[in-house]
Amino acid sequence: MSVCQYYLRGNCRYGDRCRLPHVNNQYDQPYRHRGPRSQFNGGHNYRTPHSGPVNHHHENTAIPHQQPRRDSPVIQWIRDNFTNKDKTIDILIEIKAEAQIWQKSADFWRFTSRRLFPCGHLLEAYFDYWEKTERQLIGLIKLDLEILKPLKPYIEEYIRSKYQPSKTLSTDIRMRDVNDSRTSTSSFRAPETNYTPSDQILEEERAAFESDAFEFGQIPTHAPPQQFC
């Protein structure tokens, strides 16, 4: 059967009066379909029409894998090396607090009496060590375990002792005896934490406190004993 080729091309000028039948080509129809054309603007910028929302979200229906909780390396180091975990954490937190205070000071951070607690061993051999690791001690949880190793014998000594960290955060963080039951007998008395016991100050500090001349710019490591005030 003959069909109007002009109708198939969309330009038959006779319309319904054409002598040839107007029939749509069923086989060619899928290949003739075209999407919307790009729009043209005068600025020579071409815009492609949006064909609809595209959902990029992919829902993961798999069961989430729960990672087992892991303690920080510092907590694990404490658990592996000390029987009294609470007291060990106490002293490390106090060390961190003192490091934070000394970081804001112009003076050199040297711990209280250069010891972890009164009557403890001097930390003279570790002066360079303390100075280089001050900032690391402030970030206690992220502390490098190599920094903690030299502290181990001092922490063990502290755990065996009867001292516990002082709750007074000052530039002279001292330890107090848990069995110390001394009470004030006068109507008014300045807190004892404002003074340093005479046997705990350094020799150069004692000389400075006893001197009649004041040397500007020198900040003592410890508060003076009450006898010098």
C-alpha positions as CSV (number, residue, x, y, z in Angstrom):
1,M,0.0,0.0,0.0
2,S,1.3,3.4,-1.0
3,V,1.4,6.1,1.7
4,C,2.0,9.8,1.6
5,Q,5.7,10.3,2.0
6,Y,5.2,14.0,2.6
7,Y,3.0,13.2,5.6
8,L,5.6,10.9,7.0
9,R,8.1,13.8,6.8
10,G,5.5,16.2,8.3
11,N,5.1,18.6,5.4
12,C,2.1,17.3,3.4
13,R,0.3,20.5,2.1
14,Y,-3.0,18.7,1.1
15,G,-3.9,17.5,4.6
16,D,-7.1,15.5,4.7
17,R,-7.7,16.1,0.9
18,C,-4.5,14.2,0.0
19,R,-5.2,11.2,-2.3
20,L,-2.6,9.1,-0.5
21,P,-3.4,7.7,2.9
22,H,-1.7,9.4,5.9
23,V,-0.3,6.5,8.0
24,N,2.2,6.7,10.8
25,N,5.3,4.6,10.4
26,Q,5.2,2.2,13.4
27,Y,8.7,0.8,12.9
28,D,10.4,4.1,12.5
29,Q,8.7,5.8,15.5
30,P,11.1,4.7,18.3
31,Y,14.1,5.9,16.3
32,R,12.5,9.3,15.5
33,H,11.9,10.3,19.1
34,R,14.3,12.9,20.4
35,G,14.7,14.5,23.8
36,P,14.3,18.2,24.4
37,R,16.9,20.4,22.6
38,S,19.4,22.5,24.4
39,Q,18.3,26.1,24.8
40,F,20.4,28.9,23.2
41,N,21.0,32.2,24.7
42,G,22.6,35.3,23.3
43,G,25.6,35.0,25.6
44,H,26.8,31.9,23.7
45,N,26.1,29.9,26.8
46,Y,24.2,26.6,26.2
47,R,21.9,25.2,28.8
48,T,21.0,21.5,28.8
49,P,17.4,21.0,30.0
50,H,17.0,19.2,33.2
51,S,15.3,15.9,32.6
52,G,14.3,15.3,36.2
53,P,15.7,14.8,39.7
54,V,18.5,12.4,40.0
55,N,18.8,10.6,43.3
56,H,22.4,9.9,44.2
57,H,21.6,8.6,47.6
58,H,22.4,4.9,48.0
59,E,20.9,3.3,51.1
60,N,23.2,0.7,52.6
61,T,21.0,-2.0,54.0
62,A,23.9,-4.1,55.3
63,I,24.2,-4.6,59.1
64,P,26.8,-2.0,60.4
65,H,30.0,-3.6,61.7
66,Q,30.6,-2.4,65.3
67,Q,34.2,-1.9,66.2
68,P,35.2,-3.1,69.7
69,R,35.9,-0.2,72.1
70,R,39.6,0.3,72.5
71,D,41.2,2.2,75.4
72,S,43.8,4.9,74.7
73,P,47.4,3.8,74.7
74,V,48.0,5.7,77.9
75,I,45.2,3.9,79.7
76,Q,46.5,0.6,78.4
77,W,50.0,1.5,79.5
78,I,48.7,2.2,83.0
79,R,46.7,-1.0,83.1
80,D,49.8,-3.0,82.0
81,N,52.2,-1.4,84.5
82,F,50.4,-0.5,87.6
83,T,48.1,-2.2,90.0
84,N,46.5,1.0,91.4
85,K,45.0,2.5,88.2
86,D,43.1,5.3,90.0
87,K,46.1,6.6,91.8
88,T,48.2,6.4,88.7
89,I,45.7,8.4,86.7
90,D,45.5,10.9,89.6
91,I,49.2,11.7,89.5
92,L,49.2,11.9,85.7
93,I,46.3,14.4,85.7
94,E,48.1,16.4,88.3
95,I,51.3,16.4,86.2
96,K,49.2,17.6,83.3
97,A,47.6,20.4,85.3
98,E,51.0,21.6,86.5
99,A,52.3,21.5,82.9
100,Q,49.4,23.7,81.8
101,I,50.1,26.3,84.5
102,W,53.8,26.4,83.7
103,Q,53.2,26.8,80.0
104,K,51.6,30.1,80.7
105,S,54.5,31.2,82.9
106,A,57.7,32.8,81.7
107,D,59.7,30.6,84.0
108,F,60.9,27.1,83.4
109,W,58.6,24.2,84.3
110,R,60.3,22.0,86.9
111,F,57.6,20.3,88.9
112,T,57.0,20.9,92.5
113,S,60.3,20.8,94.4
114,R,61.6,19.0,91.4
115,R,59.8,15.9,92.7
116,L,56.5,14.3,92.0
117,F,55.6,14.6,95.7
118,P,57.3,15.7,98.9
119,C,60.2,13.4,100.0
120,G,60.2,11.7,96.6
121,H,63.3,11.4,94.6
122,L,64.7,14.5,92.8
123,L,64.1,14.8,89.1
124,E,67.4,16.5,88.4
125,A,68.5,14.1,85.7
126,Y,65.3,14.8,83.7
127,F,65.4,18.6,83.4
128,D,66.0,18.5,79.6
129,Y,63.4,15.7,79.3
130,W,60.7,17.8,81.1
131,E,61.4,20.9,79.0
132,K,61.2,19.1,75.7
133,T,58.0,17.1,76.5
134,E,56.0,19.8,78.3
135,R,53.5,20.3,75.4
136,Q,53.1,16.5,75.0
137,L,52.3,16.1,78.7
138,I,49.5,18.7,78.3
139,G,47.8,16.4,75.7
140,L,47.8,13.5,78.2
141,I,45.5,11.1,76.3
142,K,47.6,11.5,73.1
143,L,50.8,11.2,75.0
144,D,53.7,9.2,73.4
145,L,54.4,6.2,75.6
146,E,58.1,6.9,75.2
147,I,57.5,10.0,77.3
148,L,55.8,8.0,80.1
149,K,58.5,5.4,80.5
150,P,61.0,7.5,82.5
151,L,58.1,8.4,84.8
152,K,57.4,4.8,85.7
153,P,59.7,4.4,88.8
154,Y,58.5,7.8,90.2
155,I,54.8,6.8,89.8
156,E,55.5,3.5,91.5
157,E,57.1,5.4,94.4
158,Y,54.1,7.7,94.6
159,I,51.6,4.8,94.6
160,R,53.5,3.2,97.5
161,S,53.5,6.4,99.4
162,K,50.7,7.9,101.6
163,Y,50.5,11.1,99.5
164,Q,47.8,12.1,97.1
165,P,47.5,15.0,94.6
166,S,46.6,18.4,96.0
167,K,43.3,19.8,94.7
168,T,44.8,23.3,94.8
169,L,45.9,24.3,91.3
170,S,48.6,26.9,91.9
171,T,52.1,27.5,90.5
172,D,53.3,25.3,93.3
173,I,51.2,22.1,93.2
174,R,52.3,20.1,96.2
175,M,51.1,16.8,97.5
176,R,49.4,16.5,100.9
177,D,49.5,13.6,103.4
178,V,46.1,11.9,103.6
179,N,46.8,11.2,107.3
180,D,47.6,14.9,108.0
181,S,44.9,16.0,110.6
182,R,46.5,19.3,111.6
183,T,44.0,22.0,112.4
184,S,44.3,25.7,112.9
185,T,44.4,27.0,116.5
186,S,44.3,30.7,115.9
187,S,41.2,32.8,115.1
188,F,42.7,33.7,111.7
189,R,45.4,32.0,109.8
190,A,46.4,32.1,106.2
191,P,46.1,28.7,104.4
192,E,49.2,26.6,104.6
193,T,49.1,26.0,100.9
194,N,50.2,29.6,100.4
195,Y,53.6,28.8,101.9
196,T,56.3,26.2,101.1
197,P,57.8,24.2,103.9
198,S,61.4,25.3,104.5
199,D,62.8,21.8,103.8
200,Q,61.2,21.8,100.3
201,I,62.6,25.0,98.8
202,L,65.7,25.0,96.6
203,E,69.0,26.3,97.8
204,E,69.1,29.1,95.2
205,E,65.5,30.1,96.3
206,R,66.5,30.1,99.9
207,A,69.4,32.5,99.1
208,A,67.1,34.7,97.1
209,F,64.5,34.8,99.9
210,E,67.2,35.7,102.5
211,S,68.8,38.3,100.4
212,D,68.1,42.0,101.1
213,A,68.4,42.9,97.4
214,F,65.6,42.1,95.0
215,E,66.6,40.9,91.6
216,F,64.1,42.0,89.0
217,G,62.7,39.4,86.6
218,Q,63.5,36.3,88.6
219,I,60.3,34.3,89.5
220,P,60.8,31.7,92.2
221,T,59.7,28.2,91.5
222,H,57.9,28.0,94.9
223,A,56.2,30.3,97.3
224,P,58.5,31.4,100.2
225,P,58.2,29.7,103.6
226,Q,56.1,31.5,106.1
227,Q,59.2,32.5,108.1
228,F,60.4,34.7,105.2
229,C,57.0,36.6,104.9
